[in-house]
């Protein structure tokens, strides 16, 4: 057989097989609802979060706070209904994480 015929057969078979592969629309199941507010969203995210113990700085207005990691920030936001935002620079954040959180002594 000639090489061009072999390439045509391979191309045809490839196109035929790829037409049977189902497409993926989303990795999120259709029954999952979007949280109605930021606190609810943080609570959902904290439920499945894996702690990596990489300290981060969070800010809420002018107040800065050091968290053990991103999961700690999400859990704190969920528990206290205070929405902190992760900031990259650690300047101005307390050296150590604030434990225990205010109101949880």
Residue frames relative to the residue before (quaternion, step in Angstrom):
aa qw qx qy qz dx dy dz
X 1.0000 0.0000 0.0000 0.0000 0.00 0.00 0.00
X 0.4802 -0.6618 0.4952 0.2935 3.45 -1.14 0.59
X 0.6329 -0.5726 0.3827 0.3536 3.54 -1.19 0.65
X 0.6609 0.5142 -0.3268 0.4383 3.63 0.92 -0.78
X 0.6260 0.5149 -0.3383 0.4780 3.60 1.10 -0.61
X 0.6351 0.5205 -0.3242 0.4697 3.59 0.99 -0.80
X 0.6621 0.4959 -0.3070 0.4706 3.61 0.94 -0.83
X 0.6321 0.5216 -0.3309 0.4679 3.60 1.03 -0.71
X 0.6464 0.5083 -0.3150 0.4739 3.59 1.00 -0.80
X 0.6518 0.5045 -0.3142 0.4711 3.60 0.94 -0.86
X 0.6505 0.5106 -0.3108 0.4685 3.60 0.95 -0.86
X 0.6532 0.5128 -0.3110 0.4623 3.58 0.92 -0.90
X 0.6727 0.4920 -0.2980 0.4654 3.60 0.88 -0.93
X 0.6385 0.5274 -0.3242 0.4572 3.58 1.00 -0.80
X 0.6689 0.4877 -0.2947 0.4773 3.57 0.91 -0.89
X 0.6406 0.5282 -0.3210 0.4556 3.56 1.00 -0.80
X 0.6940 0.4750 -0.2789 0.4636 3.59 0.89 -0.90
X 0.6820 0.4919 -0.3091 0.4442 3.62 0.90 -0.80
X 0.5923 0.5684 -0.3803 0.4260 3.59 1.13 -0.39
X 0.6825 0.4788 -0.2846 0.4733 3.60 1.23 -0.37
X 0.5301 0.6087 -0.4170 0.4178 3.59 1.28 -0.02
X 0.3778 -0.7353 0.5071 0.2437 3.62 -0.65 1.05
X 0.4286 -0.6920 0.5178 0.2633 3.55 -1.08 0.69
X 0.3374 -0.7149 0.5782 0.2020 3.53 -1.23 0.57
X 0.2700 -0.7892 0.5343 0.1373 3.57 -0.61 1.15
X 0.7963 -0.1062 0.1347 0.5801 3.55 0.96 -0.88
X 0.4256 -0.6846 0.5266 0.2699 3.54 -1.22 0.51
X 0.6262 0.5068 -0.3328 0.4902 3.57 1.28 -0.13
X 0.4595 -0.6875 0.4795 0.2938 3.60 -0.72 0.99
X 0.5827 -0.6255 0.3990 0.3318 3.56 -1.07 0.74
X 0.6522 0.5347 -0.3227 0.4295 3.60 1.14 -0.50
X 0.5505 0.6031 -0.4049 0.4115 3.61 1.24 -0.18
X 0.2657 -0.7794 0.5522 0.1306 3.56 -0.70 1.11
X 0.4959 -0.6189 0.5160 0.3238 3.55 -1.18 0.57
X 0.4973 -0.6614 0.4586 0.3239 3.60 -0.82 0.93
X 0.5059 -0.6890 0.4415 0.2729 3.54 -1.05 0.83
X 0.8064 0.0793 -0.0535 0.5836 3.62 1.15 -0.45
X 0.7023 -0.4899 0.3254 0.4011 3.55 -1.29 0.34
X 0.6475 0.5222 -0.3306 0.4458 3.60 0.94 -0.82
X 0.6460 0.5084 -0.3166 0.4732 3.58 0.96 -0.85
X 0.6269 0.5304 -0.3266 0.4679 3.57 1.04 -0.79
X 0.6601 0.4986 -0.3095 0.4689 3.60 0.91 -0.88
X 0.6296 0.5306 -0.3357 0.4576 3.61 1.02 -0.75
X 0.6610 0.4973 -0.3088 0.4696 3.59 0.93 -0.85
X 0.6653 0.4981 -0.3046 0.4653 3.59 0.95 -0.84
X 0.6707 0.5125 -0.3100 0.4375 3.60 0.96 -0.78
X 0.5624 0.6262 -0.3831 0.3806 3.60 1.14 -0.53
X 0.8026 0.2575 -0.1206 0.5244 3.60 0.99 -0.79
X 0.4149 0.7352 -0.4469 0.2959 3.55 1.27 0.25
X 0.2531 -0.7492 0.5952 0.1428 3.59 -1.07 0.83
X 0.3943 -0.7367 0.5027 0.2215 3.59 -0.63 1.14
X 0.1204 -0.7961 0.5897 0.0631 3.57 -0.97 0.90
X 0.3536 -0.7877 0.4326 0.2594 3.59 1.38 0.00
X 0.4131 0.6432 -0.5194 0.3820 3.58 1.02 0.83
X 0.3835 -0.7652 0.4704 0.2147 3.57 -0.34 1.28
X 0.0475 -0.7813 0.6223 0.0075 3.52 -1.08 0.83
X 0.3851 -0.6861 0.5658 0.2468 3.51 -1.31 0.37
X 0.0983 -0.7849 0.6103 0.0428 3.54 -0.98 0.87
X 0.1354 -0.7940 0.5888 0.0669 3.54 -1.11 0.66
X 0.0287 -0.7372 0.6749 0.0162 3.51 -1.22 0.70
X 0.7926 -0.0845 0.0028 0.6039 3.55 -0.14 1.31
X 0.7884 -0.2411 0.2114 0.5250 3.59 -0.75 -1.07
X 0.5858 0.5967 -0.3587 0.4148 3.57 1.25 -0.27
X 0.1038 -0.7800 0.6156 0.0427 3.59 -0.91 1.00
X 0.0379 -0.7923 0.6081 -0.0321 3.51 -1.13 0.74
X 0.3272 -0.7230 0.5736 0.2031 3.58 -1.05 0.78
X 0.1426 -0.7815 0.6053 0.0504 3.54 -0.96 0.95
X 0.6222 -0.5529 0.4062 0.3769 3.56 -1.18 0.62
X 0.7445 -0.2137 0.1597 0.6120 3.60 1.05 -0.83
X 0.7423 -0.4013 0.2767 0.4597 3.58 -1.28 -0.02
X 0.6158 0.5462 -0.3511 0.4463 3.61 1.02 -0.70
X 0.6259 0.5391 -0.3226 0.4622 3.55 1.06 -0.81
X 0.6331 0.5193 -0.3236 0.4741 3.59 1.02 -0.82
X 0.6701 0.4985 -0.3023 0.4595 3.61 0.89 -0.90
X 0.6626 0.5027 -0.3042 0.4646 3.59 0.94 -0.89
X 0.6431 0.5193 -0.3195 0.4633 3.57 0.99 -0.87
X 0.6488 0.5150 -0.3111 0.4659 3.58 0.94 -0.89
X 0.6576 0.5082 -0.3057 0.4645 3.58 0.97 -0.86
X 0.7138 0.4796 -0.2587 0.4399 3.58 0.84 -1.02
X 0.8029 0.3200 -0.1412 0.4827 3.58 0.94 -0.86
X 0.3551 -0.7483 0.4769 0.2941 3.59 1.31 -0.17
X 0.4921 0.5899 -0.4546 0.4508 3.57 1.09 0.86
X 0.2315 -0.8092 0.5286 0.1108 3.58 -0.54 1.14
X 0.0785 -0.7803 0.6205 -0.0023 3.55 -0.43 1.30
X 0.2540 -0.7480 0.5972 0.1391 3.54 -1.18 0.71
X 0.4632 -0.6772 0.5011 0.2753 3.57 -0.92 0.93
X 0.0628 -0.7712 0.6328 0.0283 3.56 -0.97 0.91
X 0.5309 -0.6757 0.4196 0.2924 3.57 -1.00 0.83
X 0.7171 0.4267 -0.2739 0.4782 3.59 0.90 -0.83
X 0.3410 -0.7512 0.5368 0.1768 3.53 -0.97 0.95
X 0.4328 0.7113 -0.4577 0.3118 3.62 1.27 -0.10
X 0.7970 0.2596 -0.2172 0.5002 3.55 -0.80 1.03
X 0.5831 0.5507 -0.3861 0.4557 3.59 1.24 -0.14
X 0.5631 -0.5753 0.4527 0.3834 3.59 -1.11 0.59
X 0.6023 -0.5913 0.4024 0.3546 3.58 -1.10 0.69
X 0.7921 0.2330 -0.1006 0.5552 3.58 0.85 -0.96
X 0.5736 -0.5576 0.4518 0.3948 3.60 -1.16 0.49
X 0.4547 -0.6782 0.5095 0.2714 3.58 -1.09 0.72
X 0.1450 0.7859 -0.5865 0.1316 3.58 -0.35 1.23
X 0.5832 -0.2875 -0.7570 0.0648 1.57 -1.81 1.66
X 0.6437 -0.5115 0.3781 0.4255 3.61 -1.21 0.35
X 0.6077 -0.5645 0.4090 0.3804 3.57 -1.13 0.67
X 0.7766 0.2952 -0.2475 0.4984 3.57 -0.90 0.93
X 0.7141 0.4071 -0.2526 0.5105 3.60 1.28 -0.13
X 0.3057 0.7739 -0.5067 0.2254 3.62 1.17 0.44
